[in-house]
């Protein structure tokens, strides 16, 4: 029997505090997904895309550089900055606090993989791969989305 390193887990996310470090395209996509699951979201970045800034009121926006103090109270952390060094520090600090962390630029540093999510009327599917072939997984997700055409289906 083949063993896998990552177990698929669906958690009750309402009122979980997620902190996203980074204000670019990857962070924006992941924030949109988290919002669908009722996370309380704090975004920390020195600069943020307009679509992230437009979320003011739905999320807590902090215009600042990374500081470990922003991990306080977090249960989930996404390191989506454009700096390998900053992402590494976020991963180290979050792990020391026993906070699940996803690092966008280095799968080896992740406690969990951020899934591609497909929404149907009654189903929510999360799809991840090994981290080796992002385009291949995107094709799989697109095929699954086509199966749900006509139902609620986005992200």
Secondary structure, 3 states (H helix, E strand, C coil): CCCCCCCCCCCCCCCCEEEEECCCHHHHHHHHHHHHCCCEEEEEECCCCHHHHCCECCEEEEECCCCHHHHCCCCEEEECCCCHHHHHHHHHHHHHCCCEEEECCCHHHCCCCCCEEEECCCCEEEECCCCCCHHHHHHHHHHHHHHCCCCCCCC
